[in-house]
Amino acid sequence: MKLVRHDANPILAPNPENAWESFVTTNPGAWYDEASGQVLMLYRAAGADVEHRIYFGLAVSDDGYTFRRVSSEPVFGPSADGFDAGCVEDPRIIKIGEWYYVTYAARPFPPGQYWVHDPEKGYQKPECPPEFPFSIANNVTATGLALTRDFKTWIRAGRLTDPRVDDRDVILFPEKIGGRWAMMHRPMTWVGPEYGTEYPAMWVSSADDLLCWDSPKLLAKAELEWENRKIGGNTPPIRTPHGWLTLYHAVGTDRHYRLGAMLLDLDDPSIVRYRGRDWLLQPEEWYELEGPYQGVVFPCGKVVIGDTLFVYYGGADKYVGLATCSLSELLDYLLACPA
């Protein structure tokens, strides 16, 4: 079972006409609006500045394949002085009622051009005195929540994750489960015998309030040859009769990112019921191998139209690609792979 790339990939590429997206357009979140028949894509964008500030742009499609940008300016970006003043990255979108709930990774200072390894050429964040909070002094990645009804006006709700932990790949489930909200996340430092995992892994936490999470449980860790480093969630879960379908990424010894899929228990999403044994997509094309990070396929969004699963992914931290498959065939494949 494999995802099939769209012939016209990459479907979105950097736009030299806009400085803020002239170097990077990647890692898109997506939502299918059944009323309009449009797919909305919120994509990560950055220019060629040394600081590498990161923003979100918005594109729309009438068929799921061909997208057009809707604005020459970012629709969302770093705050003036908050925990997300340096960048906003990797949006994941769910919708509850009239509101879209967007989780995003963020830092208090820009990340700099992380592919430039010469410290004299790279961006240096401001020096911080030793008494500064850990998250600020170390420019730790946090995850924020933003709310919108139209992708024009926003409520910047705040931080979702513990400021003492680099915690990203945060994905909300689209409905309450057992009376509580649930989210997947990947805390980088929760490793070792006390956590039950040698490498950063996928966890599930629950909450009565979307900004106050507790009861973390280890969901899945690296087990297979192609995922023998860190793993993390990629796309918001889809409810199916067989479980919550979600895609995840794994980093192998070659440092390449590959995609897998699993089905989680409908009533207890901390239980993996089915898990594919092989990857669905790996870096092979030039737009997945040539960029700031060479060897990445990284989706933040997927939609279902009819029986087709559309997976929108970042390639090489620079482009947006599209890969598809039959949803029913993917479910049949997973049901043959009990965890």
C-alpha positions as CSV (number, residue, x, y, z in Angstrom):
1,M,0.0,0.0,0.0
2,K,1.5,3.3,-1.1
3,L,0.4,6.9,-1.6
4,V,0.5,8.0,-5.2
5,R,2.1,11.4,-6.0
6,H,0.2,13.9,-8.1
7,D,1.7,14.4,-11.5
8,A,1.8,18.2,-11.2
9,N,3.9,18.2,-8.0
10,P,4.9,20.4,-6.4
11,I,1.5,22.0,-6.2
12,L,2.8,25.0,-4.3
13,A,6.3,26.6,-4.5
14,P,8.0,29.7,-3.2
15,N,6.8,32.9,-4.7
16,P,9.6,35.4,-5.4
17,E,7.0,38.3,-5.7
18,N,6.3,38.2,-1.9
19,A,9.4,38.5,0.4
20,W,7.7,36.6,3.2
21,E,7.2,33.4,1.0
22,S,10.1,33.8,-1.4
23,F,12.1,30.9,0.0
24,V,9.8,28.4,1.7
25,T,6.2,27.2,1.2
26,T,5.7,23.9,2.9
27,N,4.1,21.7,5.6
28,P,0.4,22.7,4.9
29,G,-2.6,22.1,7.0
30,A,-5.9,21.6,5.1
31,W,-9.6,21.5,5.5
32,Y,-12.4,20.4,3.0
33,D,-15.4,22.7,3.2
34,E,-18.3,20.6,2.0
35,A,-20.7,23.6,1.6
36,S,-18.5,25.4,-0.9
37,G,-16.7,22.3,-2.3
38,Q,-13.3,24.0,-1.6
39,V,-10.2,22.8,0.0
40,L,-8.5,25.4,2.2
41,M,-4.8,25.2,2.7
42,L,-2.9,27.0,5.4
43,Y,0.8,26.7,4.5
44,R,4.1,27.5,6.3
45,A,6.0,30.2,4.5
46,A,9.3,32.1,4.9
47,G,11.6,34.4,3.0
48,A,15.4,34.5,2.6
49,D,16.0,36.5,5.8
50,V,18.8,35.3,8.1
51,E,16.4,35.3,11.1
52,H,14.1,32.9,9.2
53,R,10.8,34.3,10.5
54,I,7.9,32.0,9.6
55,Y,4.3,32.8,8.7
56,F,1.1,31.2,7.4
57,G,-0.3,31.8,3.9
58,L,-3.7,30.7,2.6
59,A,-4.5,29.0,-0.7
60,V,-7.8,27.5,-1.9
61,S,-8.7,24.9,-4.5
62,D,-12.0,24.0,-6.2
63,D,-10.9,20.4,-7.0
64,G,-8.3,19.5,-4.3
65,Y,-5.5,19.5,-6.9
66,T,-4.9,23.0,-8.2
67,F,-4.5,25.8,-5.6
68,R,-4.5,29.6,-5.8
69,R,-3.1,32.0,-3.2
70,V,-5.7,34.3,-1.7
71,S,-3.5,37.1,-0.4
72,S,-0.2,38.8,-1.0
73,E,0.3,39.1,2.7
74,P,0.4,36.4,5.5
75,V,-2.9,35.5,7.0
76,F,-1.2,34.7,10.4
77,G,2.2,35.3,11.7
78,P,4.4,35.7,14.8
79,S,3.1,37.9,17.6
80,A,4.8,41.1,18.6
81,D,6.2,39.9,21.9
82,G,4.7,36.6,23.0
83,F,5.9,32.9,23.2
84,D,5.3,32.8,19.4
85,A,7.1,36.0,18.5
86,G,9.8,34.2,16.5
87,C,7.8,32.0,14.2
88,V,4.6,30.0,13.6
89,E,5.0,26.6,12.0
90,D,3.2,23.4,10.9
91,P,-0.5,24.2,11.2
92,R,-3.0,21.4,12.0
93,I,-6.7,22.3,11.4
94,I,-9.9,20.9,12.9
95,K,-13.3,22.5,12.8
96,I,-16.0,22.5,15.6
97,G,-19.2,24.3,14.8
98,E,-18.3,27.6,13.0
99,W,-14.8,27.8,14.3
100,Y,-11.5,26.4,13.0
101,Y,-9.0,25.4,15.7
102,V,-5.4,25.6,14.5
103,T,-2.5,24.2,16.5
104,Y,0.9,25.4,15.5
105,A,4.6,25.1,16.6
106,A,6.2,28.3,17.8
107,R,9.3,29.8,19.3
108,P,9.9,33.1,21.2
109,F,12.8,34.0,18.8
110,P,13.2,33.1,15.1
111,P,14.8,29.7,14.5
112,G,17.5,31.1,12.1
113,Q,18.4,29.3,8.9
114,Y,18.9,25.9,10.6
115,W,20.5,24.5,7.5
116,V,23.4,26.9,7.8
117,H,25.9,25.3,10.1
118,D,28.5,28.1,10.2
119,P,27.7,30.1,13.4
120,E,29.4,33.2,12.0
121,K,26.9,33.3,9.1
122,G,23.8,32.2,11.0
123,Y,21.3,34.2,13.1
124,Q,22.1,34.4,16.8
125,K,19.2,34.8,19.2
126,P,19.6,37.5,21.9
127,E,21.6,36.5,24.9
128,C,19.5,35.9,28.0
129,P,20.5,36.2,31.6
130,P,20.6,32.9,33.6
131,E,17.4,33.7,35.5
132,F,15.3,33.9,32.4
133,P,12.6,31.2,32.0
134,F,14.0,28.0,30.4
135,S,11.7,28.3,27.4
136,I,12.9,31.8,26.5
137,A,16.6,31.3,27.3
138,N,16.7,28.2,25.1
139,N,14.2,29.2,22.4
140,V,12.2,26.1,23.1
141,T,9.6,25.0,20.7
142,A,6.1,25.3,22.1
143,T,2.7,24.7,20.6
144,G,0.0,27.4,20.4
145,L,-3.7,27.4,19.6
146,A,-5.3,29.9,17.3
147,L,-9.1,30.2,16.6
148,T,-10.7,31.7,13.5
149,R,-14.0,31.6,11.5
150,D,-12.6,33.0,8.3
151,F,-8.8,32.8,8.3
152,K,-8.9,36.7,8.3
153,T,-9.4,37.5,12.0
154,W,-7.9,35.4,14.7
155,I,-8.0,34.7,18.4
156,R,-4.5,33.9,19.6
157,A,-5.7,31.6,22.4
158,G,-2.3,30.8,24.0
159,R,0.1,28.0,24.7
160,L,-1.0,24.4,24.8
161,T,2.2,22.8,26.1
162,D,4.4,22.8,29.2
163,P,7.0,25.6,28.8
164,R,9.6,23.3,30.3
165,V,9.3,20.8,27.4
166,D,10.0,21.0,23.7
167,D,6.6,19.7,22.6
168,R,5.4,19.8,19.1
169,D,3.4,17.8,16.5
170,V,0.4,18.6,18.6
171,I,-2.9,17.5,17.0
172,L,-6.4,17.9,18.4
173,F,-9.1,15.3,18.0
174,P,-12.2,16.9,16.4
175,E,-14.7,15.8,19.1
176,K,-14.7,14.9,22.8
177,I,-14.0,11.3,23.6
178,G,-15.5,10.0,26.9
179,G,-16.5,13.5,27.8
180,R,-13.0,15.0,27.4
181,W,-10.9,16.5,24.7
182,A,-7.9,14.6,23.4
183,M,-4.7,15.5,21.7
184,M,-1.6,13.8,20.3
185,H,1.8,15.4,20.9
186,R,5.5,14.6,20.7
187,P,7.5,15.8,23.8
188,M,11.2,15.6,22.8
189,T,12.6,15.0,26.2
190,W,10.2,12.3,27.4
191,V,12.7,9.6,26.7
192,G,14.4,7.0,28.9
193,P,13.3,4.0,31.1
194,E,10.9,6.1,33.1
195,Y,9.0,7.0,30.0
196,G,9.1,3.6,28.3
197,T,10.7,4.8,25.1
198,E,14.3,5.2,23.9
199,Y,13.5,8.0,21.4
200,P,10.9,10.8,21.2
201,A,7.5,9.2,20.7
202,M,3.8,9.9,20.3
203,W,1.7,10.6,23.4
204,V,-2.0,11.3,24.0
205,S,-3.2,13.7,26.7
206,S,-6.7,14.7,27.7
207,A,-8.4,17.8,29.0
208,D,-11.6,19.5,30.1
209,D,-10.3,22.8,28.7
210,L,-8.4,23.0,25.5
211,L,-5.5,24.9,27.1
212,C,-5.1,22.7,30.2
213,W,-3.9,19.2,29.4
214,D,-3.2,16.3,31.7
215,S,-3.2,12.4,32.0
216,P,-0.5,11.8,29.3
217,K,-0.2,8.3,28.0
218,L,2.4,6.8,25.7
219,L,0.7,6.1,22.4
220,A,3.3,4.8,20.0
221,K,7.1,4.6,19.7
222,A,9.6,3.5,17.1
223,E,9.4,-0.2,16.4
224,L,10.2,-0.9,12.8
225,E,13.5,-0.6,10.8
226,W,12.3,2.5,8.8
227,E,11.2,4.3,12.0
228,N,14.1,3.6,14.3
229,R,14.5,7.2,15.5
230,K,11.8,9.6,16.6
231,I,8.2,9.4,15.5
232,G,5.4,11.9,15.6
233,G,1.8,12.5,14.5
234,N,1.1,14.4,11.3
235,T,-2.5,14.9,10.5
236,P,-5.7,15.3,12.5
237,P,-7.5,12.0,13.0
238,I,-10.5,11.0,10.9
239,R,-13.2,9.0,12.6
240,T,-13.9,5.8,10.7
241,P,-16.0,2.7,11.7
242,H,-12.7,0.9,12.5
243,G,-11.0,3.6,14.5
244,W,-9.4,7.0,14.4
245,L,-7.2,7.1,11.2
246,T,-4.1,9.2,11.5
247,L,-0.8,9.5,9.6
248,Y,2.5,9.7,11.4
249,H,6.1,10.3,10.4
250,A,9.3,8.5,11.4
251,V,12.9,9.4,11.0
252,G,15.3,6.6,10.1
253,T,19.0,6.2,10.5
254,D,19.4,8.0,7.1
255,R,17.6,11.0,8.7
256,H,14.9,10.7,6.0
257,Y,11.3,11.3,7.0
258,R,8.8,8.6,6.0
259,L,5.0,8.3,6.5
260,G,3.0,5.5,8.2
261,A,-0.6,5.1,9.2
262,M,-2.4,3.7,12.2
263,L,-6.0,3.2,13.5
264,L,-6.6,4.2,17.2
265,D,-9.4,2.9,19.4
266,L,-12.6,5.0,19.0
267,D,-13.3,5.1,22.7
268,D,-9.7,5.2,24.0
269,P,-7.3,6.9,21.5
270,S,-4.3,5.9,23.6
271,I,-4.7,2.4,22.2
272,V,-3.3,1.6,18.7
273,R,-5.6,-1.1,17.2
274,Y,-4.0,-1.4,13.8
275,R,-0.6,-0.1,12.5
276,G,0.8,-0.5,9.0
277,R,4.1,-2.3,8.9
278,D,5.6,-0.4,5.9
279,W,5.9,3.2,5.0
280,L,3.3,4.8,2.7
281,L,5.5,7.5,1.3
282,Q,9.2,8.2,1.4
283,P,11.4,11.0,-0.1
284,E,12.3,10.2,-3.7
285,E,11.5,13.1,-6.0
286,W,13.7,16.3,-6.4
287,Y,11.2,18.4,-4.5
288,E,11.5,16.0,-1.5
289,L,15.3,15.8,-1.7
290,E,16.5,19.3,-2.6
291,G,15.8,22.0,0.0
292,P,16.8,23.2,3.5
293,Y,16.2,19.6,4.8
294,Q,17.1,17.0,2.2
295,G,14.8,14.0,2.5
296,V,11.5,15.1,4.0
297,V,7.8,14.3,3.3
298,F,5.8,15.9,6.1
299,P,2.0,16.4,5.9
300,C,0.1,18.5,8.3
301,G,-3.3,18.1,6.6
302,K,-5.4,15.6,4.8
303,V,-8.9,15.7,3.5
304,V,-11.4,13.1,2.2
305,I,-13.4,13.8,-1.0
306,G,-15.6,10.8,-1.9
307,D,-13.3,7.8,-1.4
308,T,-10.1,9.7,-2.1
309,L,-7.7,10.6,0.6
310,F,-5.8,13.7,-0.3
311,V,-2.5,14.1,1.7
312,Y,-0.9,17.5,1.5
313,Y,2.7,17.4,2.5
314,G,5.9,19.5,2.8
315,G,8.8,18.4,0.6
316,A,12.4,19.1,1.7
317,D,11.1,21.9,4.0
318,K,10.5,24.0,0.9
319,Y,7.6,22.8,-1.3
320,V,4.1,21.5,-1.1
321,G,3.3,18.1,-2.6
322,L,0.1,16.1,-2.9
323,A,-0.3,12.3,-2.7
324,T,-3.5,10.4,-2.8
325,C,-5.0,6.9,-2.3
326,S,-8.3,5.2,-1.9
327,L,-9.5,5.6,1.7
328,S,-11.3,2.2,1.6
329,E,-8.1,0.5,0.3
330,L,-6.0,2.1,3.1
331,L,-8.5,0.9,5.7
332,D,-8.4,-2.6,4.3
333,Y,-4.6,-2.5,4.4
334,L,-4.6,-1.4,8.0
335,L,-7.2,-3.9,9.1
336,A,-4.8,-6.6,8.0
337,C,-2.1,-5.2,10.4
338,P,-3.3,-5.6,14.0
339,A,-1.0,-3.9,16.5
